[in-house]
Amino acid sequence: MLNYLIFVSLHNIIESNCMDIQIQIKMNKALYLRDPMDSDLGKNIISHSILMIDEYGFESFTFKKLAQKIESTEAGIYRYFENKHRLLIYLLDWYWSWLEYLIIFKTNNIDDPSLQLKIIIEILTLDTFKEIKEDQLIDYKILHQIVISEGSKAFLTKNVELDNKQQLFKPYKDLCRHIAGIISEFNPGYPFPRSLATTIIEMSHYQNFFMNNLPSLTDFGEEKDVQAINQFLINLLFSSITKQ
């Protein structure tokens, strides 16, 4: 079950082959001091932080720089988020919730779990972005790049146990659980569905990062073709779960 609210507007899907998606997600209240979706300033914090984390990197991104960009004050931003780490988790949780919605939407009328898994891998490599119109608040293409380059910084911290107790990683866990369920449907006897689901998600990010930044660590550095990553993940997944 989804633990958030999503409102979707779909226009001319067949004719234009694109999805005009407007999503309102119910976020964990432990992530923020004041809901950023309740004010124009809060929405500016979200939209511009995505752009600035992508531009500067998470380490160099500061609330001071963000305040200057949106013509506000640091104190104003701190009224919404305790620190930039909570803001990062907020952005990542939004992304994972949106990604789970996208997977459910695109596999909803498909009964074949093998086809569902192939669609999921396509979504994880985000070849499907060509079908999506961006909304005015969230640039999902840039947010995807943040997930690739900065995502592990959300939980590779000394506070991970406390953050986990506050369920700050629940959207990511929900996504992994959803994929693991389809893996088990394909092969009920496969003993490691959750581990494989997590591996596939993380592999889609690492291979993309290596392809563009450390090409000698992949077989995709020369062509830089995301479809090759797609095929690699399909091979990895089905080699693992296909009954011998």
Residue pairs with C-beta under 8 A, 6 or more apart in sequence:
2 97
2 100
2 101
2 104
2 174
3 26
3 170
3 171
3 174
4 25
4 26
4 27
4 97
4 171
5 24
5 25
5 26
6 23
6 24
6 25
6 97
6 101
7 22
7 23
7 24
8 21
8 22
8 23
8 101
8 105
9 20
9 21
9 22
10 19
10 20
10 21
11 20
12 18
13 19
17 131
18 131
18 132
18 133
19 105
19 131
19 132
19 133
20 133
21 132
21 133
21 135
22 135
23 97
23 98
23 101
23 135
23 138
24 37
25 94
25 97
25 98
27 35
27 37
27 90
27 93
27 94
28 93
28 166
28 167
28 168
28 170
29 35
30 166
30 167
30 168
31 81
31 86
31 89
31 90
31 93
31 168
32 80
32 81
32 86
32 90
33 78
33 79
33 80
33 81
33 82
34 42
34 79
34 80
35 42
36 42
36 43
36 45
36 46
36 80
36 81
36 90
37 43
37 46
41 70
41 72
41 76
41 80
42 80
43 137
44 70
44 72
45 66
45 70
45 77
45 80
45 81
45 87
46 90
46 91
46 137
46 138
47 136
47 137
47 138
47 139
48 66
48 69
48 70
49 61
49 66
49 87
49 91
50 91
50 138
50 139
50 142
50 143
50 146
51 139
51 142
52 61
52 65
52 66
52 69
53 61
53 88
53 91
53 146
53 150
54 142
54 145
54 146
56 65
57 149
57 150
58 84
58 88
58 146
58 150
58 153
61 84
62 84
63 74
63 77
63 78
63 81
63 84
64 74
66 77
67 73
67 74
67 76
67 77
81 87
81 90
85 153
85 154
85 157
88 150
88 153
88 154
89 154
89 163
89 168
89 169
91 143
91 146
92 146
92 147
92 151
92 154
92 171
92 172
93 168
93 169
93 170
93 171
93 172
94 138
94 143
94 171
95 140
95 143
95 144
95 146
95 147
96 171
96 172
96 174
96 175
97 171
97 174
98 138
98 140
99 123
99 124
99 175
100 171
100 174
100 175
100 178
102 123
102 128
103 119
103 120
103 123
103 175
103 178
103 179
104 178
106 119
106 123
106 128
107 115
107 116
107 119
107 120
107 182
110 116
110 119
113 182
113 183
113 185
113 186
114 186
114 238
116 182
117 179
117 182
117 183
117 186
117 237
117 238
118 234
120 179
120 182
121 200
121 204
121 230
121 233
121 234
121 237
122 128
122 230
124 200
124 201
124 204
124 233
125 204
125 208
125 226
125 227
125 229
125 230
125 233
126 141
126 144
126 226
127 226
127 227
127 230
129 140
129 141
129 144
132 140
134 140
134 141
147 205
148 205
148 208
148 209
149 209
151 205
154 168
154 169
155 163
155 164
155 169
157 163
163 169
175 201
176 194
176 197
176 198
176 201
177 194
177 197
179 197
179 200
179 201
180 193
180 194
180 196
180 197
181 193
183 190
183 193
183 196
183 197
183 237
183 241
184 190
184 193
186 241
187 241
187 242
187 243
189 243
190 196
190 240
190 241
192 240
196 237
196 240
196 241
200 233
200 236
200 237
203 233
203 236
204 229
204 233
207 218
207 220
207 229
207 232
207 233
208 226
208 229
210 217
210 218
210 220
210 221
211 218
211 220
211 221
211 224
211 226
211 229
212 224
214 221
215 221
215 222
215 224
219 228
219 232
220 228
220 229
220 232
